[in-house]
Amino acid sequence: MLRLFVALDLTDEVRQRLAGLAGGVPGARWTGLESMHLTLRFIGEVPEDQAMDIDAALAEIRAPAFTLTFDGVGMFGSGRRARVLWAGVERNEALAHLQAKVESALVRCGLPAEERKFSPHITLARLKDAPADRIGRFLSDRGLFRAGPMPVDHVTLYRSHLGNGGAVYEALREYPLENGA
Ligand code: 2AM
């Protein structure tokens, strides 16, 4: 079985800017530069033959390249159940269009449709018992964060290797987007 997800890679410049947001929250495990990405669709564990179908279906997607602007920070969960600190992206039709194409390609491969609404984000930290006041300060201090525009010219199929030190992500294949020129 392979644990897969589809994501957008970030440029080194954007990774550096996002890494610069880290700090100031006890109980936060910050995402390493090398692990930062924007998930389009988490697939989960699939057998190898289905992974090959997924690869073929992703290779057939035709969608235009675009740019992405990063905007603000937020959190998933709340109070004692605060789970994740993230950086957001500006509303982006091309991103929504691409995500919908990825979703329908995967459903055609036999995966169950994603029930949750797509909420594009880059996970900055996972939280464990982080004090609410420090989370609050993080969110207000970083609220004006912006980065980009960053060109997006491919989609990546990732494999996730779960281990004691957290997941390690391996890029299996890149699928180019189409240039308008
Ligand atoms: P997250 O960063 O918000 O946790 C690899 O695990 C990627 O898939 C992560 O970016 C993760 O998003 C995303 N993902 C979405 N749903 C997931 C799930 N049910 N289990 C693990 N990862 C998931």
Backbone and ligand atoms as CSV (ligand in chain L), in Angstrom:
chain,resi,resn,atom,element,x,y,z
A,1,MET,N,N,0.843,-1.200,0.000
A,1,MET,CA,C,0.000,0.000,0.000
A,1,MET,C,C,0.880,1.253,0.000
A,2,LEU,N,N,0.362,2.283,-0.640
A,2,LEU,CA,C,1.081,3.563,-0.656
A,2,LEU,C,C,0.158,4.639,-0.089
A,3,ARG,N,N,0.716,5.473,0.754
A,3,ARG,CA,C,-0.046,6.586,1.328
A,3,ARG,C,C,0.250,7.821,0.485
A,4,LEU,N,N,-0.762,8.317,-0.220
A,4,LEU,CA,C,-0.521,9.342,-1.249
A,4,LEU,C,C,-1.297,10.620,-0.983
A,5,PHE,N,N,-0.786,11.709,-1.518
A,5,PHE,CA,C,-1.582,12.938,-1.597
A,5,PHE,C,C,-1.080,13.772,-2.760
A,6,VAL,N,N,-1.918,14.673,-3.209
A,6,VAL,CA,C,-1.593,15.548,-4.342
A,6,VAL,C,C,-1.416,16.956,-3.787
A,7,ALA,N,N,-0.339,17.621,-4.187
A,7,ALA,CA,C,-0.056,18.929,-3.581
A,7,ALA,C,C,0.644,19.851,-4.563
A,8,LEU,N,N,0.679,21.100,-4.191
A,8,LEU,CA,C,1.489,22.083,-4.909
A,8,LEU,C,C,2.784,22.291,-4.136
A,9,ASP,N,N,3.877,22.315,-4.872
A,9,ASP,CA,C,5.174,22.648,-4.278
A,9,ASP,C,C,5.271,24.151,-4.090
A,10,LEU,N,N,6.137,24.545,-3.184
A,10,LEU,CA,C,6.372,25.969,-2.946
A,10,LEU,C,C,7.797,26.302,-3.366
A,11,THR,N,N,7.992,27.515,-3.826
A,11,THR,CA,C,9.357,27.928,-4.178
A,11,THR,C,C,10.176,28.092,-2.902
A,12,ASP,N,N,11.501,28.059,-3.070
A,12,ASP,CA,C,12.379,28.226,-1.902
A,12,ASP,C,C,12.121,29.559,-1.218
A,13,GLU,N,N,11.875,30.575,-2.035
A,13,GLU,CA,C,11.644,31.903,-1.465
A,13,GLU,C,C,10.409,31.907,-0.549
A,14,VAL,N,N,9.346,31.284,-1.016
A,14,VAL,CA,C,8.119,31.227,-0.202
A,14,VAL,C,C,8.332,30.359,1.037
A,15,ARG,N,N,9.023,29.240,0.875
A,15,ARG,CA,C,9.318,28.394,2.050
A,15,ARG,C,C,10.059,29.179,3.118
A,16,GLN,N,N,11.029,29.964,2.663
A,16,GLN,CA,C,11.807,30.762,3.634
A,16,GLN,C,C,10.910,31.753,4.358
A,17,ARG,N,N,10.031,32.388,3.602
A,17,ARG,CA,C,9.121,33.359,4.216
A,17,ARG,C,C,8.186,32.663,5.215
A,18,LEU,N,N,7.682,31.495,4.850
A,18,LEU,CA,C,6.772,30.768,5.749
A,18,LEU,C,C,7.521,30.285,6.991
A,19,ALA,N,N,8.752,29.824,6.786
A,19,ALA,CA,C,9.549,29.360,7.935
A,19,ALA,C,C,9.821,30.511,8.888
A,20,GLY,N,N,9.890,31.718,8.321
A,20,GLY,CA,C,10.124,32.906,9.132
A,20,GLY,C,C,8.970,33.233,10.077
A,21,LEU,N,N,7.820,32.600,9.864
A,21,LEU,CA,C,6.668,32.828,10.747
A,21,LEU,C,C,6.763,32.013,12.036
A,22,ALA,N,N,7.639,30.998,12.033
A,22,ALA,CA,C,7.674,30.056,13.160
A,22,ALA,C,C,8.170,30.725,14.434
A,23,GLY,N,N,7.691,30.211,15.533
A,23,GLY,CA,C,8.215,30.633,16.836
A,23,GLY,C,C,7.154,31.213,17.738
A,24,GLY,N,N,7.447,31.219,19.013
A,24,GLY,CA,C,6.611,31.916,19.984
A,24,GLY,C,C,5.419,31.149,20.526
A,25,VAL,N,N,5.257,29.874,20.122
A,25,VAL,CA,C,4.121,29.107,20.628
A,25,VAL,C,C,4.633,27.799,21.245
A,26,PRO,N,N,4.670,27.717,22.575
A,26,PRO,CA,C,5.107,26.475,23.219
A,26,PRO,C,C,4.149,25.343,22.867
A,27,GLY,N,N,4.691,24.161,22.615
A,27,GLY,CA,C,3.837,23.020,22.258
A,27,GLY,C,C,3.552,22.944,20.770
A,28,ALA,N,N,4.193,23.805,19.983
A,28,ALA,CA,C,4.013,23.754,18.528
A,28,ALA,C,C,5.157,22.951,17.910
A,29,ARG,N,N,4.811,22.062,16.995
A,29,ARG,CA,C,5.836,21.370,16.204
A,29,ARG,C,C,5.810,21.987,14.810
A,30,TRP,N,N,6.841,22.755,14.490
A,30,TRP,CA,C,6.852,23.541,13.258
A,30,TRP,C,C,7.233,22.681,12.062
A,31,THR,N,N,6.579,22.926,10.947
A,31,THR,CA,C,6.875,22.183,9.713
A,31,THR,C,C,8.256,22.583,9.200
A,32,GLY,N,N,9.074,21.599,8.863
A,32,GLY,CA,C,10.380,21.889,8.271
A,32,GLY,C,C,10.221,22.443,6.865
A,33,LEU,N,N,11.193,23.226,6.448
A,33,LEU,CA,C,11.171,23.816,5.093
A,33,LEU,C,C,10.885,22.782,4.016
A,34,GLU,N,N,11.540,21.628,4.138
A,34,GLU,CA,C,11.480,20.605,3.093
A,34,GLU,C,C,10.096,19.945,3.031
A,35,SER,N,N,9.308,20.089,4.088
A,35,SER,CA,C,7.994,19.419,4.132
A,35,SER,C,C,6.837,20.336,3.769
A,36,MET,N,N,7.120,21.595,3.494
A,36,MET,CA,C,6.013,22.536,3.244
A,36,MET,C,C,5.400,22.321,1.859
A,37,HIS,N,N,4.080,22.360,1.803
A,37,HIS,CA,C,3.356,22.178,0.541
A,37,HIS,C,C,1.930,22.644,0.749
A,38,LEU,N,N,1.203,22.752,-0.336
A,38,LEU,CA,C,-0.228,23.044,-0.254
A,38,LEU,C,C,-0.971,21.810,-0.778
A,39,THR,N,N,-1.686,21.126,0.088
A,39,THR,CA,C,-2.388,19.898,-0.318
A,39,THR,C,C,-3.614,20.235,-1.154
A,40,LEU,N,N,-3.726,19.589,-2.316
A,40,LEU,CA,C,-4.936,19.708,-3.128
A,40,LEU,C,C,-5.912,18.600,-2.762
A,41,ARG,N,N,-5.358,17.414,-2.470
A,41,ARG,CA,C,-6.239,16.284,-2.163
A,41,ARG,C,C,-5.437,15.223,-1.429
A,42,PHE,N,N,-5.884,14.874,-0.226
A,42,PHE,CA,C,-5.297,13.750,0.488
A,42,PHE,C,C,-5.951,12.487,-0.034
A,43,ILE,N,N,-5.162,11.509,-0.448
A,43,ILE,CA,C,-5.696,10.267,-1.023
A,43,ILE,C,C,-5.745,9.160,0.034
A,44,GLY,N,N,-4.676,9.033,0.796
A,44,GLY,CA,C,-4.618,7.960,1.800
A,44,GLY,C,C,-3.982,6.707,1.208
A,45,GLU,N,N,-4.201,5.581,1.876
A,45,GLU,CA,C,-3.545,4.326,1.495
A,45,GLU,C,C,-4.242,3.697,0.292
A,46,VAL,N,N,-3.484,3.446,-0.740
A,46,VAL,CA,C,-4.043,2.755,-1.908
A,46,VAL,C,C,-3.079,1.647,-2.354
A,47,PRO,N,N,-3.632,0.584,-2.962
A,47,PRO,CA,C,-2.749,-0.456,-3.494
A,47,PRO,C,C,-1.986,0.059,-4.716
A,48,GLU,N,N,-0.905,-0.638,-5.021
A,48,GLU,CA,C,-0.009,-0.160,-6.070
A,48,GLU,C,C,-0.691,-0.023,-7.439
A,49,ASP,N,N,-1.583,-0.946,-7.766
A,49,ASP,CA,C,-2.215,-0.837,-9.092
A,49,ASP,C,C,-3.144,0.380,-9.161
A,50,GLN,N,N,-3.785,0.699,-8.057
A,50,GLN,CA,C,-4.617,1.907,-8.055
A,50,GLN,C,C,-3.733,3.158,-8.118
A,51,ALA,N,N,-2.571,3.088,-7.490
A,51,ALA,CA,C,-1.626,4.213,-7.560
A,51,ALA,C,C,-1.217,4.465,-9.014
A,52,MET,N,N,-1.094,3.396,-9.773
A,52,MET,CA,C,-0.727,3.569,-11.189
A,52,MET,C,C,-1.873,4.208,-11.972
A,53,ASP,N,N,-3.094,3.820,-11.649
A,53,ASP,CA,C,-4.259,4.468,-12.282
A,53,ASP,C,C,-4.309,5.950,-11.925
A,54,ILE,N,N,-4.027,6.249,-10.680
A,54,ILE,CA,C,-4.048,7.639,-10.213
A,54,ILE,C,C,-2.993,8.447,-10.960
A,55,ASP,N,N,-1.823,7.869,-11.085
A,55,ASP,CA,C,-0.751,8.540,-11.819
A,55,ASP,C,C,-1.197,8.848,-13.250
A,56,ALA,N,N,-1.797,7.855,-13.915
A,56,ALA,CA,C,-2.239,8.051,-15.306
A,56,ALA,C,C,-3.328,9.122,-15.380
A,57,ALA,N,N,-4.236,9.119,-14.413
A,57,ALA,CA,C,-5.341,10.095,-14.429
A,57,ALA,C,C,-4.809,11.509,-14.182
A,58,LEU,N,N,-3.870,11.647,-13.292
A,58,LEU,CA,C,-3.304,12.979,-13.027
A,58,LEU,C,C,-2.544,13.486,-14.249
A,59,ALA,N,N,-1.903,12.572,-14.948
A,59,ALA,CA,C,-1.128,12.960,-16.133
A,59,ALA,C,C,-2.028,13.507,-17.239
A,60,GLU,N,N,-3.312,13.169,-17.184
A,60,GLU,CA,C,-4.231,13.627,-18.236
A,60,GLU,C,C,-4.872,14.972,-17.955
A,61,ILE,N,N,-4.658,15.484,-16.763
A,61,ILE,CA,C,-5.288,16.758,-16.407
A,61,ILE,C,C,-4.700,17.894,-17.245
A,62,ARG,N,N,-5.580,18.681,-17.810
A,62,ARG,CA,C,-5.139,19.890,-18.534
A,62,ARG,C,C,-5.684,21.086,-17.792
A,63,ALA,N,N,-4.794,21.893,-17.248
A,63,ALA,CA,C,-5.220,23.096,-16.527
A,63,ALA,C,C,-4.111,24.122,-16.653
A,64,PRO,N,N,-4.483,25.400,-16.639
A,64,PRO,CA,C,-3.468,26.430,-16.841
A,64,PRO,C,C,-2.599,26.694,-15.610
A,65,ALA,N,N,-1.354,27.064,-15.879
A,65,ALA,CA,C,-0.465,27.550,-14.820
A,65,ALA,C,C,-1.034,28.861,-14.281
A,66,PHE,N,N,-0.664,29.217,-13.070
A,66,PHE,CA,C,-1.201,30.439,-12.461
A,66,PHE,C,C,-0.247,30.932,-11.391
A,67,THR,N,N,-0.626,31.982,-10.708
A,67,THR,CA,C,0.186,32.425,-9.574
A,67,THR,C,C,-0.660,32.424,-8.316
A,68,LEU,N,N,0.040,32.263,-7.206
A,68,LEU,CA,C,-0.611,32.128,-5.907
A,68,LEU,C,C,-0.040,33.185,-4.977
A,69,THR,N,N,-0.934,33.857,-4.247
A,69,THR,CA,C,-0.506,34.841,-3.254
A,69,THR,C,C,-0.897,34.345,-1.869
A,70,PHE,N,N,0.057,34.373,-0.973
A,70,PHE,CA,C,-0.149,33.890,0.396
A,70,PHE,C,C,-0.633,35.054,1.246
A,71,ASP,N,N,-1.589,34.771,2.093
A,71,ASP,CA,C,-2.272,35.861,2.770
A,71,ASP,C,C,-2.757,35.424,4.160
A,72,GLY,N,N,-2.114,35.928,5.175
A,72,GLY,CA,C,-2.610,35.738,6.532
A,72,GLY,C,C,-2.315,34.373,7.123
A,73,VAL,N,N,-2.693,34.222,8.368
A,73,VAL,CA,C,-2.509,32.964,9.090
A,73,VAL,C,C,-3.817,32.630,9.809
A,74,GLY,N,N,-3.955,31.376,10.195
A,74,GLY,CA,C,-5.159,30.969,10.908
A,74,GLY,C,C,-4.904,29.681,11.662
A,75,MET,N,N,-5.970,29.142,12.225
A,75,MET,CA,C,-5.817,27.881,12.954
A,75,MET,C,C,-7.012,26.978,12.722
A,76,PHE,N,N,-6.763,25.668,12.774
A,76,PHE,CA,C,-7.839,24.673,12.783
A,76,PHE,C,C,-8.035,24.206,14.214
A,77,GLY,N,N,-9.280,24.014,14.591
A,77,GLY,CA,C,-9.589,23.666,15.968
A,77,GLY,C,C,-9.655,24.945,16.780
A,78,SER,N,N,-10.081,24.786,18.030
A,78,SER,CA,C,-10.115,25.992,18.843
A,78,SER,C,C,-9.996,25.614,20.309
A,79,GLY,N,N,-9.644,26.581,21.118
A,79,GLY,CA,C,-9.502,26.358,22.546
A,79,GLY,C,C,-8.491,25.260,22.813
A,80,ARG,N,N,-8.889,24.299,23.623
A,80,ARG,CA,C,-7.966,23.225,23.973
A,80,ARG,C,C,-7.742,22.270,22.823
A,81,ARG,N,N,-8.622,22.390,21.836
A,81,ARG,CA,C,-8.465,21.489,20.694
A,81,ARG,C,C,-7.848,22.168,19.478
A,82,ALA,N,N,-7.136,23.237,19.704
A,82,ALA,CA,C,-6.385,23.880,18.619
A,82,ALA,C,C,-5.382,22.861,18.079
A,83,ARG,N,N,-5.423,22.600,16.793
A,83,ARG,CA,C,-4.618,21.508,16.230
A,83,ARG,C,C,-3.502,21.988,15.324
A,84,VAL,N,N,-3.823,22.986,14.507
A,84,VAL,CA,C,-2.909,23.344,13.421
A,84,VAL,C,C,-2.858,24.863,13.257
A,85,LEU,N,N,-1.670,25.377,13.092
A,85,LEU,CA,C,-1.505,26.767,12.645
A,85,LEU,C,C,-1.161,26.716,11.162
A,86,TRP,N,N,-1.775,27.591,10.397
A,86,TRP,CA,C,-1.550,27.539,8.954
A,86,TRP,C,C,-1.393,28.934,8.366
A,87,ALA,N,N,-0.832,28.978,7.164
A,87,ALA,CA,C,-0.825,30.191,6.348
A,87,ALA,C,C,-1.857,29.999,5.253
A,88,GLY,N,N,-2.571,31.062,4.938
A,88,GLY,CA,C,-3.630,30.967,3.943
A,88,GLY,C,C,-3.190,31.502,2.589
A,89,VAL,N,N,-4.073,31.343,1.615
A,89,VAL,CA,C,-3.822,31.906,0.289
A,89,VAL,C,C,-5.013,32.772,-0.104
A,90,GLU,N,N,-4.690,33.765,-0.929
A,90,GLU,CA,C,-5.734,34.644,-1.434
A,90,GLU,C,C,-6.685,33.819,-2.311
A,91,ARG,N,N,-7.950,34.190,-2.306
A,91,ARG,CA,C,-8.939,33.541,-3.163
A,91,ARG,C,C,-8.421,33.476,-4.595
A,92,ASN,N,N,-8.593,32.310,-5.216
A,92,ASN,CA,C,-7.921,32.078,-6.490
A,92,ASN,C,C,-8.747,31.100,-7.330
A,93,GLU,N,N,-9.339,31.630,-8.409
A,93,GLU,CA,C,-10.206,30.795,-9.254
A,93,GLU,C,C,-9.436,29.665,-9.925
A,94,ALA,N,N,-8.201,29.970,-10.349
A,94,ALA,CA,C,-7.412,28.948,-11.049
A,94,ALA,C,C,-7.073,27.792,-10.106
A,95,LEU,N,N,-6.826,28.121,-8.856
A,95,LEU,CA,C,-6.549,27.077,-7.859
A,95,LEU,C,C,-7.797,26.214,-7.644
A,96,ALA,N,N,-8.942,26.856,-7.512
A,96,ALA,CA,C,-10.195,26.119,-7.306
A,96,ALA,C,C,-10.485,25.213,-8.510
A,97,HIS,N,N,-10.233,25.737,-9.697
A,97,HIS,CA,C,-10.444,24.993,-10.941
A,97,HIS,C,C,-9.529,23.754,-10.974
A,98,LEU,N,N,-8.272,23.962,-10.627
A,98,LEU,CA,C,-7.303,22.861,-10.623
A,98,LEU,C,C,-7.705,21.812,-9.586
A,99,GLN,N,N,-8.083,22.267,-8.424
A,99,GLN,CA,C,-8.455,21.331,-7.358
A,99,GLN,C,C,-9.670,20.499,-7.781
A,100,ALA,N,N,-10.621,21.137,-8.438
A,100,ALA,CA,C,-11.815,20.412,-8.896
A,100,ALA,C,C,-11.441,19.366,-9.952
A,101,LYS,N,N,-10.484,19.704,-10.811
A,101,LYS,CA,C,-10.045,18.728,-11.832
A,101,LYS,C,C,-9.340,17.536,-11.190
A,102,VAL,N,N,-8.518,17.827,-10.190
A,102,VAL,CA,C,-7.826,16.744,-9.479
A,102,VAL,C,C,-8.863,15.854,-8.797
A,103,GLU,N,N,-9.816,16.493,-8.135
A,103,GLU,CA,C,-10.857,15.733,-7.433
A,103,GLU,C,C,-11.622,14.821,-8.398
A,104,SER,N,N,-12.037,15.358,-9.545
A,104,SER,CA,C,-12.831,14.503,-10.436
A,104,SER,C,C,-11.969,13.413,-11.067
A,105,ALA,N,N,-10.701,13.687,-11.308
A,105,ALA,CA,C,-9.813,12.640,-11.840
A,105,ALA,C,C,-9.696,11.496,-10.827
A,106,LEU,N,N,-9.619,11.842,-9.546
A,106,LEU,CA,C,-9.442,10.806,-8.524
A,106,LEU,C,C,-10.730,10.003,-8.317
A,107,VAL,N,N,-11.858,10.686,-8.398
A,107,VAL,CA,C,-13.133,9.971,-8.267
A,107,VAL,C,C,-13.297,8.986,-9.431
A,108,ARG,N,N,-12.845,9.408,-10.615
A,108,ARG,CA,C,-12.888,8.488,-11.771
A,108,ARG,C,C,-11.991,7.270,-11.567
A,109,CYS,N,N,-10.976,7.412,-10.698
A,109,CYS,CA,C,-10.102,6.271,-10.382
A,109,CYS,C,C,-10.698,5.373,-9.308
A,110,GLY,N,N,-11.907,5.711,-8.839
A,110,GLY,CA,C,-12.564,4.846,-7.865
A,110,GLY,C,C,-12.417,5.286,-6.429
A,111,LEU,N,N,-11.807,6.454,-6.199
A,111,LEU,CA,C,-11.707,6.932,-4.814
A,111,LEU,C,C,-13.025,7.565,-4.394
A,112,PRO,N,N,-13.383,7.454,-3.126
A,112,PRO,CA,C,-14.596,8.121,-2.658
A,112,PRO,C,C,-14.438,9.634,-2.756
A,113,ALA,N,N,-15.522,10.329,-3.088
A,113,ALA,CA,C,-15.463,11.786,-3.209
A,113,ALA,C,C,-15.091,12.404,-1.868
A,114,GLU,N,N,-14.294,13.474,-1.912
A,114,GLU,CA,C,-13.933,14.208,-0.699
A,114,GLU,C,C,-15.159,14.948,-0.193
A,115,GLU,N,N,-15.524,14.692,1.055
A,115,GLU,CA,C,-16.721,15.318,1.624
A,115,GLU,C,C,-16.420,16.728,2.124
A,116,ARG,N,N,-15.185,16.909,2.581
A,116,ARG,CA,C,-14.866,18.200,3.208
A,116,ARG,C,C,-14.614,19.264,2.144
A,117,LYS,N,N,-15.018,20.463,2.464
A,117,LYS,CA,C,-14.795,21.585,1.565
A,117,LYS,C,C,-13.286,21.827,1.464
A,118,PHE,N,N,-12.843,22.181,0.266
A,118,PHE,CA,C,-11.416,22.471,0.063
A,118,PHE,C,C,-11.070,23.764,0.795
A,119,SER,N,N,-10.152,23.692,1.730
A,119,SER,CA,C,-9.711,24.934,2.375
A,119,SER,C,C,-8.191,25.027,2.289
A,120,PRO,N,N,-7.755,25.686,1.207
A,120,PRO,CA,C,-6.324,25.695,0.897
A,120,PRO,C,C,-5.506,26.359,2.004
A,121,HIS,N,N,-4.452,25.683,2.421
A,121,HIS,CA,C,-3.601,26.211,3.490
A,121,HIS,C,C,-2.261,25.512,3.451
A,122,ILE,N,N,-1.305,26.135,4.087
A,122,ILE,CA,C,-0.004,25.496,4.310
A,122,ILE,C,C,0.147,25.310,5.805
A,123,THR,N,N,0.276,24.066,6.233
A,123,THR,CA,C,0.419,23.804,7.670
A,123,THR,C,C,1.776,24.312,8.141
A,124,LEU,N,N,1.729,25.216,9.103
A,124,LEU,CA,C,2.966,25.774,9.668
A,124,LEU,C,C,3.386,24.998,10.905
A,125,ALA,N,N,2.412,24.557,11.686
A,125,ALA,CA,C,2.734,23.850,12.932
A,125,ALA,C,C,1.569,22.980,13.347
A,126,ARG,N,N,1.887,21.887,13.989
A,126,ARG,CA,C,0.877,21.080,14.680
A,126,ARG,C,C,1.023,21.360,16.171
A,127,LEU,N,N,-0.125,21.446,16.843
A,127,LEU,CA,C,-0.129,21.924,18.222
A,127,LEU,C,C,-0.463,20.803,19.196
A,128,LYS,N,N,0.183,20.871,20.340
A,128,LYS,CA,C,-0.166,19.960,21.430
A,128,LYS,C,C,-0.142,20.781,22.704
A,129,ASP,N,N,-1.312,20.952,23.297
A,129,ASP,CA,C,-1.423,21.700,24.560
A,129,ASP,C,C,-0.782,23.081,24.485
A,130,ALA,N,N,-0.967,23.759,23.382
A,130,ALA,CA,C,-0.389,25.102,23.270
A,130,ALA,C,C,-1.265,26.090,24.042
A,131,PRO,N,N,-0.663,27.014,24.791
A,131,PRO,CA,C,-1.454,27.982,25.555
A,131,PRO,C,C,-2.211,28.941,24.644
A,132,ALA,N,N,-3.500,29.134,24.955
A,132,ALA,CA,C,-4.371,29.932,24.093
A,132,ALA,C,C,-3.856,31.359,23.917
A,133,ASP,N,N,-3.289,31.934,24.950
A,133,ASP,CA,C,-2.830,33.327,24.820
A,133,ASP,C,C,-1.671,33.433,23.837
A,134,ARG,N,N,-0.798,32.420,23.814
A,134,ARG,CA,C,0.334,32.468,22.878
A,134,ARG,C,C,-0.141,32.214,21.455
A,135,ILE,N,N,-1.140,31.365,21.301
A,135,ILE,CA,C,-1.716,31.154,19.967
A,135,ILE,C,C,-2.354,32.464,19.498
A,136,GLY,N,N,-3.091,33.085,20.385
A,136,GLY,CA,C,-3.750,34.351,20.044
A,136,GLY,C,C,-2.743,35.405,19.624
A,137,ARG,N,N,-1.640,35.466,20.329
A,137,ARG,CA,C,-0.615,36.447,19.985
A,137,ARG,C,C,0.023,36.115,18.624
A,138,PHE,N,N,0.257,34.831,18.398
A,138,PHE,CA,C,0.801,34.411,17.097
A,138,PHE,C,C,-0.108,34.888,15.966
A,139,LEU,N,N,-1.418,34.624,16.129
A,139,LEU,CA,C,-2.364,34.946,15.054
A,139,LEU,C,C,-2.449,36.460,14.832
A,140,SER,N,N,-2.415,37.230,15.908
A,140,SER,CA,C,-2.526,38.684,15.704
A,140,SER,C,C,-1.210,39.278,15.202
A,141,ASP,N,N,-0.077,38.780,15.700
A,141,ASP,CA,C,1.216,39.314,15.233
A,141,ASP,C,C,1.464,39.004,13.757
A,142,ARG,N,N,0.969,37.867,13.275
A,142,ARG,CA,C,1.293,37.441,11.910
A,142,ARG,C,C,0.134,37.691,10.943
A,143,GLY,N,N,-0.894,38.346,11.436
A,143,GLY,CA,C,-2.108,38.486,10.629
A,143,GLY,C,C,-1.907,39.189,9.298
A,144,LEU,N,N,-0.904,40.052,9.224
A,144,LEU,CA,C,-0.697,40.807,7.981
A,144,LEU,C,C,0.287,40.120,7.029
A,145,PHE,N,N,0.628,38.883,7.350
A,145,PHE,CA,C,1.595,38.170,6.502
A,145,PHE,C,C,1.116,38.086,5.055
A,146,ARG,N,N,2.013,38.399,4.147
A,146,ARG,CA,C,1.744,38.185,2.724
A,146,ARG,C,C,3.025,37.733,2.036
A,147,ALA,N,N,2.883,36.859,1.037
A,147,ALA,CA,C,4.032,36.454,0.227
A,147,ALA,C,C,3.534,36.142,-1.167
A,148,GLY,N,N,4.472,36.222,-2.129
A,148,GLY,CA,C,4.100,35.963,-3.516
A,148,GLY,C,C,3.981,37.273,-4.274
A,149,PRO,N,N,3.389,37.236,-5.482
A,149,PRO,CA,C,2.812,36.048,-6.128
A,149,PRO,C,C,3.870,35.006,-6.501
A,150,MET,N,N,3.508,33.750,-6.302
A,150,MET,CA,C,4.398,32.631,-6.599
A,150,MET,C,C,3.864,31.877,-7.810
A,151,PRO,N,N,4.715,31.663,-8.823
A,151,PRO,CA,C,4.231,30.897,-9.973
A,151,PRO,C,C,3.986,29.438,-9.616
A,152,VAL,N,N,2.881,28.882,-10.129
A,152,VAL,CA,C,2.566,27.457,-9.946
A,152,VAL,C,C,2.519,26.851,-11.341
A,153,ASP,N,N,3.480,26.002,-11.658
A,153,ASP,CA,C,3.494,25.443,-13.010
A,153,ASP,C,C,3.453,23.922,-13.038
A,154,HIS,N,N,3.276,23.312,-11.887
A,154,HIS,CA,C,3.085,21.855,-11.869
A,154,HIS,C,C,2.364,21.428,-10.588
A,155,VAL,N,N,1.850,20.214,-10.652
A,155,VAL,CA,C,1.203,19.546,-9.511
A,155,VAL,C,C,2.091,18.357,-9.172
A,156,THR,N,N,2.140,17.982,-7.908
A,156,THR,CA,C,3.022,16.872,-7.521
A,156,THR,C,C,2.232,15.787,-6.784
A,157,LEU,N,N,2.501,14.545,-7.160
A,157,LEU,CA,C,1.971,13.398,-6.409
A,157,LEU,C,C,3.018,13.017,-5.367
A,158,TYR,N,N,2.604,13.048,-4.109
A,158,TYR,CA,C,3.521,12.745,-3.010
A,158,TYR,C,C,3.165,11.432,-2.358
A,159,ARG,N,N,4.195,10.779,-1.886
A,159,ARG,CA,C,4.017,9.618,-1.002
A,159,ARG,C,C,4.430,10.045,0.399
A,160,SER,N,N,3.638,9.667,1.381
A,160,SER,CA,C,3.928,10.005,2.768
A,160,SER,C,C,4.434,8.761,3.483
A,161,HIS,N,N,5.615,8.886,4.083
A,161,HIS,CA,C,6.182,7.797,4.880
A,161,HIS,C,C,6.023,8.175,6.343
A,162,LEU,N,N,5.204,7.411,7.056
A,162,LEU,CA,C,4.973,7.737,8.465
A,162,LEU,C,C,6.096,7.132,9.305
A,163,GLY,N,N,6.606,7.932,10.211
A,163,GLY,CA,C,7.672,7.438,11.089
A,163,GLY,C,C,7.571,8.092,12.440
A,164,ASN,N,N,8.454,7.719,13.326
A,164,ASN,CA,C,8.405,8.269,14.687
A,164,ASN,C,C,8.670,9.761,14.717
A,165,GLY,N,N,9.546,10.201,13.848
A,165,GLY,CA,C,9.870,11.628,13.830
A,165,GLY,C,C,8.866,12.449,13.026
A,166,GLY,N,N,7.690,11.882,12.723
A,166,GLY,CA,C,6.712,12.583,11.875
A,166,GLY,C,C,6.795,12.042,10.460
A,167,ALA,N,N,5.925,12.523,9.596
A,167,ALA,CA,C,5.874,12.006,8.227
A,167,ALA,C,C,6.991,12.595,7.375
A,168,VAL,N,N,7.512,11.757,6.473
A,168,VAL,CA,C,8.474,12.242,5.479
A,168,VAL,C,C,7.783,12.141,4.126
A,169,TYR,N,N,7.844,13.222,3.359
A,169,TYR,CA,C,7.135,13.265,2.082
A,169,TYR,C,C,8.104,13.059,0.929
A,170,GLU,N,N,7.737,12.154,0.037
A,170,GLU,CA,C,8.568,11.850,-1.127
A,170,GLU,C,C,7.796,12.235,-2.384
A,171,ALA,N,N,8.368,13.119,-3.187
A,171,ALA,CA,C,7.715,13.507,-4.444
A,171,ALA,C,C,7.881,12.355,-5.424
A,172,LEU,N,N,6.753,11.780,-5.891
A,172,LEU,CA,C,6.829,10.645,-6.816
A,172,LEU,C,C,6.841,11.119,-8.258
A,173,ARG,N,N,6.021,12.132,-8.540
A,173,ARG,CA,C,5.924,12.573,-9.934
A,173,ARG,C,C,5.339,13.975,-10.014
A,174,GLU,N,N,5.822,14.728,-10.992
A,174,GLU,CA,C,5.298,16.082,-11.239
A,174,GLU,C,C,4.515,16.088,-12.546
A,175,TYR,N,N,3.396,16.812,-12.539
A,175,TYR,CA,C,2.545,16.939,-13.730
A,175,TYR,C,C,2.506,18.402,-14.125
A,176,PRO,N,N,3.018,18.748,-15.290
A,176,PRO,CA,C,3.085,20.162,-15.655
A,176,PRO,C,C,1.703,20.765,-15.917
A,177,LEU,N,N,1.558,22.024,-15.596
A,177,LEU,CA,C,0.379,22.788,-15.994
A,177,LEU,C,C,0.699,23.492,-17.301
A,178,GLU,N,N,-0.355,23.986,-17.966
A,178,GLU,CA,C,-0.152,24.552,-19.295
A,178,GLU,C,C,0.136,26.040,-19.240
A,179,ASN,N,N,1.134,26.430,-19.991
A,179,ASN,CA,C,1.429,27.848,-20.055
A,179,ASN,C,C,0.534,28.522,-21.081
A,180,GLY,N,N,0.058,29.706,-20.707
A,180,GLY,CA,C,-0.854,30.416,-21.598
A,180,GLY,C,C,-0.192,30.873,-22.877
A,181,ALA,N,N,1.106,31.047,-22.875
A,181,ALA,CA,C,1.832,31.634,-24.012
A,181,ALA,C,C,1.848,30.694,-25.205
L,1,2AM,P1,P,-2.572,19.148,6.859
L,1,2AM,O1,O,-1.261,19.742,6.536
L,1,2AM,O2,O,-3.641,20.154,6.995
L,1,2AM,O3,O,-2.528,18.178,7.981
L,1,2AM,C1,C,-0.144,14.886,3.985
L,1,2AM,O4,O,-0.555,14.293,5.164
L,1,2AM,C2,C,-0.985,16.068,3.649
L,1,2AM,O5,O,-2.325,15.660,3.461
L,1,2AM,C3,C,-0.994,17.154,4.708
L,1,2AM,O6,O,-0.819,18.393,4.071
L,1,2AM,C4,C,-2.369,17.061,5.319
L,1,2AM,O7,O,-2.968,18.272,5.603
L,1,2AM,C5,C,-3.189,16.479,4.204
L,1,2AM,N1,N,-4.329,15.736,4.714
L,1,2AM,C6,C,-5.620,16.021,4.487
L,1,2AM,N2,N,-6.419,15.126,5.054
L,1,2AM,C7,C,-5.626,14.255,5.706
L,1,2AM,C8,C,-5.875,13.092,6.495
L,1,2AM,N3,N,-7.110,12.637,6.738
L,1,2AM,N4,N,-4.812,12.456,7.021
L,1,2AM,C9,C,-3.565,12.900,6.801
L,1,2AM,N5,N,-3.274,13.969,6.040
L,1,2AM,C10,C,-4.285,14.643,5.494
